[in-house]
Amino acid sequence: MELVTPDVGLIIWQTIVFLIVFVVLALFVWKPIIGSLKAREHQIEDSLRAADNAKEEMEQIKSDNEYLLQEARIERDQILKTAKDEASGIIEKAKGETSDITQKMIRDAQDAIEGERRAAVKEIQELVASLSIEVAEKILREKLSDDKSQKALVDKFIKEVEIN
């Protein structure tokens, strides 16, 4: 049992050595260790604060991006609506112009047809008049070949002119 129970001198020397080591540690080692632990603690706290700030900034950026995206969608919808309205207006205007041009072309064609019809009727009338004159001339030459017939016809025309 001697090995298990220490001697009183050993206990005293161990206590003295312990106190010397404790004083040396307290004077030279613990202050730098505690200082570096506190510095490390401050660094970790600063890193956590920076991470929280970065997280808040990311959330702010995300909400800004969502807002900008929503604004872009609204603007896109407005542009599309405006483009559709303008396209409809252009189509309606083109239809109206086409209708006006078509009506003008129809009127011009009808006027041209009417002019051609009048010219054709006038030409036919002139041709009929010319043929009538030729026929009348031929008939009169045959009927009025003698002087007696000519005198009777002239008298008849004179009587008709006096009556009218």
Secondary structure, DSSP 8 states (H G I E B T S, - for coil): -TTTS--HHHHHHHHHHHHHHHHHIIIIIHHHHHHHHHHHHHHHHHHHHHHHHHHHHHHHHHHHHHHHHHHHHHHHHHHHHHHHHHHHHHHHHHHHHHHHHHHHHHHHHHHHHHHHHHHHHHHHHHHHHHHHHHHHHHHHHHHTSSHHHHHHHHHHHHHHHHH-
